[in-house]
């Protein structure tokens, strides 16, 4: 079983990379409206907070299943955010 520290790092890296891509897009397109990019960043930060809260839960009945579901949800969320970034 992967440990909790690795899961937290994955959450941080994945959502951090998405936020970084939005910033790069904003720098490359200074003449375009940044509101869509800011909305994506806000959504990524909100998702980060939610995933970290779930990762820090204590007294789990089935920790292996819990962390597996977090990883699956992280993957779904990341794919949706990447689609939005690519649509910019």
C-alpha positions in Angstrom: 0.0 0.0 0.0 1.3 3.4 -0.9 1.7 5.7 2.1 -0.3 8.8 2.9 2.7 11.0 2.3 3.0 9.9 -1.3 -0.7 10.5 -1.9 -0.5 14.0 -0.5 2.5 14.7 -2.8 0.6 13.4 -5.8 -2.3 15.7 -5.0 0.0 18.6 -4.6 2.0 17.9 -7.8 -1.0 17.2 -10.0 -3.1 20.2 -9.1 0.0 22.4 -8.8 1.0 21.5 -12.4 -2.5 22.4 -13.6 -2.4 25.8 -11.9 1.1 26.4 -13.4 -0.2 25.6 -16.9 -3.0 28.2 -16.4 -0.4 30.8 -15.3 1.7 30.0 -18.4 -1.3 30.4 -20.6 -2.1 33.7 -19.0 1.5 34.9 -19.6 1.5 33.8 -23.2 -1.9 35.4 -23.9 -1.9 38.8 -22.1 -4.6 40.2 -24.4 -7.2 37.5 -23.6 -9.6 37.5 -20.7 -8.2 35.8 -17.6 -11.5 35.1 -15.9 -11.8 31.6 -17.2 -8.2 30.8 -16.1 -8.9 32.3 -12.7 -12.0 30.1 -12.4 -9.9 27.0 -13.2 -7.3 28.0 -10.6 -10.1 28.5 -8.0 -11.5 25.1 -8.8 -8.1 23.4 -8.5 -7.5 25.1 -5.1 -10.9 24.0 -3.9 -10.3 20.5 -5.1 -6.9 20.5 -3.4 -8.4 21.4 -0.1 -11.1 18.7 -0.4 -8.6 16.0 -1.3 -6.2 17.0 1.5 -9.1 16.9 4.0 -10.1 13.4 2.7 -6.4 12.2 2.9 -6.2 13.4 6.5 -9.2 11.6 7.7 -8.7 9.3 10.7 -10.4 6.2 12.0 -11.1 4.6 8.6 -12.8 1.3 8.3 -11.0 0.3 5.1 -8.0 2.6 4.5 -6.9 0.8 1.4 -10.2 1.4 -0.3 -10.4 5.0 1.0 -7.1 6.0 -0.5 -7.9 4.1 -3.7 -11.1 6.1 -4.1 -9.1 9.4 -3.5 -6.7 8.5 -6.2 -9.5 7.7 -8.6 -11.3 10.9 -7.8 -8.0 12.9 -8.2 -7.5 11.4 -11.7 -11.1 12.3 -12.7 -10.8 15.8 -11.4 -7.4 16.3 -13.0 -8.6 15.1 -16.4 -11.6 17.5 -16.2 -9.3 20.4 -15.3 -6.8 19.6 -18.0 -9.7 19.6 -20.6 -10.7 23.1 -19.4 -7.1 24.3 -19.6 -6.7 22.9 -23.1 -10.0 24.7 -24.1 -8.5 28.0 -23.2 
